[in-house]
Amino acid sequence: MKKIKLMALFTISTVLGLVAFAQASFACQYAMYDPEMPEELQ
């Protein structure tokens, strides 16, 4: 049971990290094209 919980936590943290990295890289690319960011992305 402990192993499953650890694997789940590791998977969730990895997915969240990848999502955060994707959002950050997307924001950087978007900022290069358009410096004025819309209110939704702030």
PEGIUR-V741798 format. One record per run of one state. SS is the DSSP state (H for helix, E for strand, - for the rest). FROM is the first residue (numbers start at 1). LEN is the number of residues. If there is no record, write none. Layout:
# PEGIUR-V741798
SS FROM LEN
SS FROM LEN
This chain:
# PEGIUR-V741798
- 1 1
H 2 32
- 34 5
H 39 3
- 42 1
